[in-house]
């Protein structure tokens, strides 16, 4: 389960979701990404668990990843990697500056 496409695909999807939601919350709430993570309510953690489950089931059932217009498997992996890198850079910058980036 910890090898193959699942870990990178799921972590990439969560990173894309987290980066957009975190930036939105920073712009409107004024909390850094680390502060948001520390104050995350249980309902949002459950939503993330459902997201992981919804991503994992098709992979375990052997569904093929097929392109759907602009939504290609290669684009999803690339965007997920960029989002993972973006979160790491955002956490680093906010830690050094002590203020929200957005």
VENZI-V235844 format. One record per residue. N is the residue number from 1. RES is the residue in three letters. SS is DSSP state (@ for helix, = for strand, . for the rest). Layout:
BEGIN
N:RES:SS + N:RES:SS
END
This chain:
BEGIN
1:UNK:. + 2:UNK:. + 3:UNK:. + 4:UNK:. + 5:UNK:. + 6:UNK:@ + 7:UNK:@ + 8:UNK:@ + 9:UNK:@ + 10:UNK:@ + 11:UNK:@ + 12:UNK:@ + 13:UNK:@ + 14:UNK:@ + 15:UNK:@ + 16:UNK:@ + 17:UNK:@ + 18:UNK:@ + 19:UNK:@ + 20:UNK:@ + 21:UNK:@ + 22:UNK:@ + 23:UNK:@ + 24:UNK:@ + 25:UNK:@ + 26:UNK:@ + 27:UNK:@ + 28:UNK:@ + 29:UNK:@ + 30:UNK:. + 31:UNK:. + 32:UNK:. + 33:UNK:@ + 34:UNK:@ + 35:UNK:@ + 36:UNK:@ + 37:UNK:@ + 38:UNK:@ + 39:UNK:. + 40:UNK:. + 41:UNK:. + 42:UNK:@ + 43:UNK:@ + 44:UNK:@ + 45:UNK:@ + 46:UNK:@ + 47:UNK:@ + 48:UNK:@ + 49:UNK:@ + 50:UNK:@ + 51:UNK:@ + 52:UNK:@ + 53:UNK:@ + 54:UNK:@ + 55:UNK:@ + 56:UNK:@ + 57:UNK:@ + 58:UNK:@ + 59:UNK:@ + 60:UNK:@ + 61:UNK:. + 62:UNK:. + 63:UNK:. + 64:UNK:. + 65:UNK:. + 66:UNK:. + 67:UNK:. + 68:UNK:= + 69:UNK:. + 70:UNK:. + 71:UNK:= + 72:UNK:. + 73:UNK:@ + 74:UNK:@ + 75:UNK:@ + 76:UNK:@ + 77:UNK:@ + 78:UNK:@ + 79:UNK:@ + 80:UNK:@ + 81:UNK:@ + 82:UNK:@ + 83:UNK:@ + 84:UNK:@ + 85:UNK:@ + 86:UNK:@ + 87:UNK:@ + 88:UNK:@ + 89:UNK:@ + 90:UNK:@ + 91:UNK:@ + 92:UNK:@ + 93:UNK:@ + 94:UNK:@ + 95:UNK:@ + 96:UNK:@ + 97:UNK:@ + 98:UNK:. + 99:UNK:. + 100:UNK:. + 101:UNK:. + 102:UNK:.
END
